[in-house]
Amino acid sequence: MADKEEQILKLIKENPYVTQQEIAERLSLSRSRVAGYISGLIKTGKIIGRAYIVNDSEKVLCVGGANLDRKASVKTSFKWEDSNPVTFTETSGGVARNIAENLGRLQVPVSILTAVGEDAASKKISSELSQFADATPSVQIQGERAGTYTAVLDSTGEMLFALADMEIYDSITPDTLKEKLLHIRSASLAILDTNFPKDVLTAIINERRAVNALTAVVPVSAKKIDRLPDDLSGIDYLICNKEELETICRQYSIVPGEGLFSEMEQLINLGIKNLVVTAGKNGAAFLTSEGEKGTLKALAAEVKDVTGAGDAFASGFFYGIYTGLGIEQSCRYGLAGAALALETNETVFQDLSADKLHERAEMAGE
């Protein structure tokens, strides 16, 4: 694609209703030349429709948090109310951002709708993310700082506790989404975390349901389960851990059942099409509205750091779904992604590739 075509496409992504005259003025071109470039973009399928709707039909859209992650790893036995020696690291993180980076490394075309501020941390996050995902759908909030997540890990890499400053995401409202509707509606799969407010998540799910597009939710934590919509029938895939599952059951007045699958079945009855419950070193369980169910063991891994393993599971799982695999095999890919993430000190496995994921997933089938 020619340089001018790339510039025009970028302007159209930023504002699908931009006029040809506005593009001409921005790029110092004649209006007739702009018309010619746009005609070419339409013929090649880069844009569709009169409003210059960007063709994102093959993209995965990640919606939610893109934070600055800080990790303090305790060197010896942790002691409350005392000074603990630690090693400190700082990287980009956030559930939606982590999934987007993982998918980008797996060569899945991915975009992200997040909220960033104007501080140095926001610039760092945006710069790093642009290497793996299209951040065009995202929103910059004037005067705000980037969200931050600080995890304290014990000497074995297990989390002791975490601190989260995510107020920037509460700045997003359904009105904010009006300029992002084309991105929201056109992606082949949207993966939502629960950092945005409940009314925003509900609006996105409703928009996706209106065009019969696949929508998935990966909760951030049990504390943000209350951001799930009242009506769960617009959710095609939900991935949660056992603590989040128990919180969901309480929120939707599900009676504790006899075993895990009893509670999962009641959630399916509320409208969720496919449900996956992760249990760390105990693997994962899955259940679908079609009655397919099963459990899978976790893969052996030399654990260095648990941070990001849940996001890596979700990434591997949705890689499987995106490439046309069924839920069981997608769970195997999820377990493979988690195992790879556990064996690195980074939030995202830096050498992740489709080949490495395939190779590790084969172990899950043995």
C-alpha positions as CSV (number, residue, x, y, z in Angstrom):
1,M,0.0,0.0,0.0
2,A,1.3,3.4,-1.0
3,D,2.4,5.9,1.6
4,K,-0.4,8.3,0.9
5,E,-3.0,5.5,1.0
6,E,-1.6,4.5,4.5
7,Q,-2.0,8.2,5.6
8,I,-5.5,8.4,4.3
9,L,-6.5,5.1,5.9
10,K,-5.1,6.3,9.2
11,L,-7.2,9.5,9.1
12,I,-10.3,7.5,8.2
13,K,-9.7,5.1,11.1
14,E,-9.5,8.1,13.4
15,N,-12.8,9.6,12.0
16,P,-14.8,7.4,9.6
17,Y,-16.9,10.5,8.7
18,V,-14.0,12.7,7.7
19,T,-14.7,14.4,4.3
20,Q,-12.5,14.1,1.3
21,Q,-11.9,17.9,1.5
22,E,-10.7,17.6,5.1
23,I,-8.3,14.8,4.1
24,A,-7.0,16.8,1.2
25,E,-6.3,19.8,3.5
26,R,-4.6,17.6,6.1
27,L,-2.3,15.9,3.6
28,S,-1.8,18.8,1.2
29,L,-3.4,17.0,-1.7
30,S,-6.0,17.9,-4.3
31,R,-9.5,16.7,-3.6
32,S,-9.5,14.7,-6.9
33,R,-6.3,12.9,-5.9
34,V,-7.9,12.0,-2.5
35,A,-10.9,10.6,-4.3
36,G,-8.7,8.5,-6.4
37,Y,-6.9,7.1,-3.5
38,I,-10.1,6.3,-1.7
39,S,-11.5,4.6,-4.8
40,G,-8.5,2.4,-4.7
41,L,-8.9,1.5,-1.1
42,I,-12.5,0.6,-1.6
43,K,-11.6,-1.6,-4.6
44,T,-9.0,-3.5,-2.5
45,G,-11.4,-3.9,0.4
46,K,-9.4,-1.8,2.8
47,I,-12.5,0.3,3.5
48,I,-16.2,-0.5,2.9
49,G,-19.3,1.6,2.6
50,R,-20.0,5.3,2.2
51,A,-19.0,6.3,5.7
52,Y,-15.5,4.8,5.0
53,I,-16.1,1.9,7.4
54,V,-12.8,0.3,8.0
55,N,-12.9,-3.4,7.4
56,D,-12.0,-4.9,10.8
57,S,-14.0,-8.0,10.2
58,E,-10.9,-10.2,10.7
59,K,-9.6,-8.4,13.8
60,V,-10.0,-9.3,17.4
61,L,-10.9,-6.3,19.6
62,C,-9.6,-6.2,23.2
63,V,-11.5,-3.9,25.5
64,G,-10.4,-2.7,28.9
65,G,-7.2,-2.1,30.9
66,A,-3.8,-1.0,29.7
67,N,-1.8,-0.3,32.9
68,L,1.6,0.2,34.3
69,D,2.4,-3.1,36.1
70,R,4.8,-3.0,39.1
71,K,6.0,-6.2,40.7
72,A,7.8,-6.4,44.1
73,S,9.3,-9.9,44.6
74,V,10.2,-10.6,48.2
75,K,13.6,-12.1,48.5
76,T,13.1,-14.0,51.8
77,S,10.1,-15.0,53.9
78,F,7.5,-12.3,53.9
79,K,6.8,-10.6,57.3
80,W,3.8,-8.4,57.9
81,E,4.4,-5.0,59.7
82,D,8.1,-5.2,58.8
83,S,10.5,-4.1,56.1
84,N,10.9,-6.8,53.4
85,P,13.8,-6.7,50.9
86,V,12.4,-7.0,47.4
87,T,13.4,-6.8,43.7
88,F,11.3,-4.3,41.8
89,T,10.2,-4.4,38.1
90,E,8.0,-2.1,36.1
91,T,6.3,-3.2,32.8
92,S,3.2,-2.5,30.8
93,G,0.2,-4.6,31.9
94,G,-3.6,-4.8,32.2
95,V,-5.8,-7.7,31.2
96,A,-7.0,-6.4,27.8
97,R,-3.5,-5.1,27.0
98,N,-1.8,-8.4,28.0
99,I,-4.2,-10.4,25.9
100,A,-3.7,-8.0,23.0
101,E,0.1,-8.3,23.1
102,N,-0.1,-12.1,23.4
103,L,-2.4,-12.3,20.4
104,G,-0.2,-9.9,18.4
105,R,2.8,-12.1,19.1
106,L,0.7,-15.1,17.8
107,Q,0.2,-13.1,14.6
108,V,-3.5,-12.6,15.2
109,P,-4.7,-9.1,13.9
110,V,-5.7,-7.3,17.0
111,S,-6.9,-3.9,18.1
112,I,-7.5,-2.4,21.5
113,L,-10.0,0.0,23.0
114,T,-8.5,1.3,26.3
115,A,-8.1,4.6,28.1
116,V,-4.8,6.3,28.5
117,G,-3.8,9.5,30.1
118,E,-1.2,12.2,29.3
119,D,1.6,11.2,31.6
120,A,4.9,9.5,30.8
121,A,3.5,6.1,31.8
122,S,0.6,6.5,29.3
123,K,3.1,7.3,26.5
124,K,5.2,4.3,27.5
125,I,2.2,2.0,27.4
126,S,1.0,3.3,24.1
127,S,4.4,3.1,22.5
128,E,5.0,-0.5,23.5
129,L,1.5,-1.6,22.6
130,S,1.6,-0.2,19.1
131,Q,4.2,-2.9,18.3
132,F,1.6,-5.6,18.6
133,A,-1.9,-4.0,18.3
134,D,-3.8,-1.3,16.6
135,A,-4.6,1.3,19.2
136,T,-6.8,3.4,17.0
137,P,-10.0,2.6,18.9
138,S,-8.5,3.8,22.2
139,V,-9.3,7.0,24.1
140,Q,-7.0,9.6,25.6
141,I,-8.3,11.2,28.7
142,Q,-7.0,14.7,29.3
143,G,-5.4,15.4,32.6
144,E,-5.5,11.7,33.7
145,R,-2.7,9.4,34.6
146,A,-2.3,5.8,33.4
147,G,-3.8,3.0,35.5
148,T,-1.4,1.2,37.8
149,Y,-1.3,-2.3,39.2
150,T,1.2,-3.2,41.9
151,A,1.7,-6.9,42.9
152,V,3.7,-8.1,45.8
153,L,5.0,-11.7,45.3
154,D,6.5,-14.1,47.8
155,S,9.8,-15.8,47.3
156,T,8.2,-18.6,45.3
157,G,6.5,-16.2,42.9
158,E,3.0,-16.6,44.3
159,M,1.1,-13.4,44.8
160,L,0.7,-12.1,48.4
161,F,-1.5,-9.1,47.5
162,A,-2.0,-6.5,44.9
163,L,-2.9,-2.8,44.7
164,A,-4.8,-1.3,41.8
165,D,-5.4,2.4,40.8
166,M,-7.8,2.2,37.9
167,E,-9.8,5.4,38.2
168,I,-9.0,6.4,34.6
169,Y,-11.4,3.7,33.3
170,D,-14.3,5.2,35.2
171,S,-13.9,8.2,32.9
172,I,-15.3,6.1,30.1
173,T,-19.1,6.4,29.5
174,P,-21.5,5.0,26.9
175,D,-21.3,8.4,25.2
176,T,-17.5,7.9,24.8
177,L,-18.2,4.9,22.7
178,K,-20.3,6.7,20.1
179,E,-17.2,7.5,18.0
180,K,-16.0,3.9,18.4
181,L,-19.1,2.0,17.3
182,L,-17.6,1.0,14.0
183,H,-14.7,-0.7,15.7
184,I,-17.0,-2.3,18.3
185,R,-19.4,-3.7,15.8
186,S,-17.0,-4.9,13.1
187,A,-14.4,-7.0,14.9
188,S,-14.8,-10.7,14.5
189,L,-14.3,-11.3,18.2
190,A,-14.4,-8.8,21.1
191,I,-12.7,-9.7,24.4
192,L,-13.8,-7.5,27.3
193,D,-12.2,-7.3,30.7
194,T,-14.1,-5.7,33.6
195,N,-12.1,-2.5,34.0
196,F,-14.7,-0.3,32.3
197,P,-18.0,0.6,34.2
198,K,-21.0,-1.7,34.0
199,D,-23.1,0.5,31.8
200,V,-20.2,0.7,29.3
201,L,-19.7,-3.1,29.2
202,T,-23.4,-3.5,28.8
203,A,-23.6,-1.1,25.9
204,I,-20.7,-2.8,24.1
205,I,-22.2,-6.3,24.6
206,N,-25.6,-5.0,23.3
207,E,-23.9,-3.5,20.2
208,R,-22.2,-6.7,19.5
209,R,-25.3,-8.8,20.0
210,A,-27.2,-6.5,17.6
211,V,-24.9,-7.5,14.8
212,N,-24.6,-11.2,15.9
213,A,-20.9,-10.9,16.6
214,L,-18.9,-13.0,19.1
215,T,-18.3,-11.4,22.5
216,A,-16.1,-12.7,25.4
217,V,-15.5,-11.5,28.9
218,V,-12.5,-12.1,31.1
219,P,-13.1,-10.6,34.5
220,V,-10.2,-8.6,36.1
221,S,-11.0,-9.8,39.7
222,A,-13.7,-11.0,42.0
223,K,-14.1,-7.4,43.2
224,K,-15.2,-6.2,39.7
225,I,-17.7,-9.0,39.0
226,D,-20.4,-6.5,39.7
227,R,-19.6,-4.8,36.4
228,L,-21.0,-7.7,34.5
229,P,-24.3,-6.9,32.8
230,D,-27.6,-8.0,34.4
231,D,-28.4,-10.0,31.3
232,L,-25.7,-12.5,30.5
233,S,-27.2,-13.8,27.3
234,G,-25.0,-11.6,25.1
235,I,-21.8,-13.3,26.3
236,D,-20.5,-16.1,24.1
237,Y,-17.4,-16.9,26.1
238,L,-16.7,-16.3,29.8
239,I,-13.4,-17.3,31.4
240,C,-13.1,-16.9,35.2
241,N,-11.3,-18.5,38.1
242,K,-13.0,-20.3,41.0
243,E,-13.1,-17.2,43.2
244,E,-14.7,-15.2,40.5
245,L,-17.2,-18.0,39.8
246,E,-18.3,-18.0,43.4
247,T,-18.8,-14.3,43.3
248,I,-20.8,-14.5,40.1
249,C,-23.0,-17.2,41.7
250,R,-23.7,-14.9,44.6
251,Q,-24.4,-11.9,42.4
252,Y,-26.9,-13.8,40.3
253,S,-28.5,-15.7,43.2
254,I,-27.3,-19.1,42.0
255,V,-27.8,-21.8,44.7
256,P,-24.6,-23.6,45.6
257,G,-24.7,-26.9,43.8
258,E,-23.2,-30.3,44.2
259,G,-19.8,-29.7,42.6
260,L,-18.3,-27.3,40.1
261,F,-20.4,-28.4,37.1
262,S,-23.6,-27.8,38.9
263,E,-22.8,-24.1,39.4
264,M,-21.4,-23.8,35.9
265,E,-24.6,-25.3,34.5
266,Q,-26.7,-22.8,36.3
267,L,-24.6,-20.0,34.7
268,I,-25.1,-21.5,31.3
269,N,-28.8,-21.5,32.0
270,L,-28.6,-17.7,32.5
271,G,-27.5,-17.3,28.9
272,I,-23.7,-17.7,28.7
273,K,-22.9,-19.9,25.7
274,N,-19.5,-21.2,26.7
275,L,-18.0,-21.1,30.2
276,V,-14.4,-21.9,31.2
277,V,-13.3,-22.0,34.9
278,T,-9.5,-22.0,35.6
279,A,-8.0,-23.4,38.7
280,G,-4.3,-22.6,38.5
281,K,-2.2,-25.7,39.0
282,N,-5.4,-27.8,39.0
283,G,-6.1,-27.0,35.4
284,A,-9.4,-25.9,33.9
285,A,-13.0,-27.0,33.4
286,F,-15.3,-26.1,30.5
287,L,-19.0,-26.4,29.8
288,T,-21.1,-25.2,26.8
289,S,-24.7,-24.6,26.1
290,E,-24.6,-27.5,23.7
291,G,-23.7,-29.8,26.7
292,E,-20.0,-30.3,25.9
293,K,-18.0,-30.4,29.1
294,G,-14.7,-31.7,30.5
295,T,-11.7,-31.0,32.7
296,L,-8.1,-30.7,31.7
297,K,-5.0,-30.9,33.9
298,A,-2.5,-28.1,34.0
299,L,0.8,-28.5,32.3
300,A,4.0,-29.0,34.3
301,A,5.9,-25.7,34.5
302,E,8.9,-24.4,36.4
303,V,7.2,-21.5,38.0
304,K,9.1,-18.2,38.1
305,D,6.2,-15.8,38.4
306,V,2.4,-16.3,38.3
307,T,1.6,-12.7,37.1
308,G,0.1,-12.8,33.7
309,A,-0.6,-16.5,33.6
310,G,-4.4,-16.0,33.6
311,D,-4.2,-13.6,30.7
312,A,-1.9,-16.0,28.9
313,F,-4.5,-18.7,29.3
314,A,-7.2,-16.5,27.9
315,S,-4.9,-15.5,25.0
316,G,-4.1,-19.1,24.1
317,F,-7.8,-20.0,24.4
318,F,-8.9,-17.2,22.1
319,Y,-6.1,-18.0,19.7
320,G,-7.7,-21.4,19.4
321,I,-11.2,-20.0,19.0
322,Y,-10.0,-17.5,16.4
323,T,-8.3,-20.2,14.3
324,G,-11.5,-22.3,14.3
325,L,-10.8,-24.9,17.1
326,G,-13.4,-26.3,19.5
327,I,-13.6,-25.4,23.1
328,E,-11.6,-28.4,24.4
329,Q,-8.7,-27.9,22.1
330,S,-8.8,-24.2,22.7
331,C,-8.5,-24.9,26.5
332,R,-5.4,-26.9,25.7
333,Y,-3.9,-23.9,23.9
334,G,-4.9,-21.8,27.0
335,L,-3.1,-24.2,29.3
336,A,-0.1,-24.1,27.0
337,G,0.0,-20.3,27.1
338,A,-0.3,-20.3,30.9
339,A,2.6,-22.7,31.2
340,L,4.8,-20.6,29.0
341,A,4.0,-17.5,31.0
342,L,4.7,-19.2,34.3
343,E,8.2,-19.9,33.2
344,T,9.2,-16.3,32.7
345,N,9.6,-13.3,35.0
346,E,7.8,-11.1,32.4
347,T,4.1,-10.5,32.4
348,V,4.0,-11.7,28.7
349,F,6.3,-14.4,27.4
350,Q,8.7,-12.5,25.2
351,D,9.4,-15.4,22.8
352,L,5.8,-16.4,22.3
353,S,5.0,-17.7,18.9
354,A,2.3,-19.9,17.3
355,D,4.9,-22.7,16.9
356,K,5.8,-22.6,20.6
357,L,2.2,-22.6,21.6
358,H,1.4,-25.5,19.3
359,E,4.3,-27.5,20.6
360,R,3.4,-26.9,24.3
361,A,-0.3,-27.6,23.6
362,E,0.6,-31.0,22.3
363,M,1.7,-31.9,25.8
364,A,-1.9,-31.1,27.0
365,G,-3.2,-33.8,24.8
366,E,-0.9,-36.5,26.0
